[in-house]
Amino acid sequence: MDQELSALEKKVDALVVQLETLRAENLRLRERVSALEVDNRKLSGKIEAATERIESALAMIPEGTEL
């Protein structure tokens, strides 16, 4: 009986360690996702601005002009 309890205790301890590890990893991943979302929004804004500049430049080219 003591051996069974000892084995169970070891398993529970291992699960607690794994839980703590996964929680820490989850937190790091959530922080990374947040940072990447910020970067994504910045890059999307830059792409939108570049698209507008290109469209504006193209609008200045007279029709019939080959590129």
MODELLER restraints for C-alpha pairs under 7 A, 6 or more apart:
rsr = mdl.restraints
at = mdl.atoms
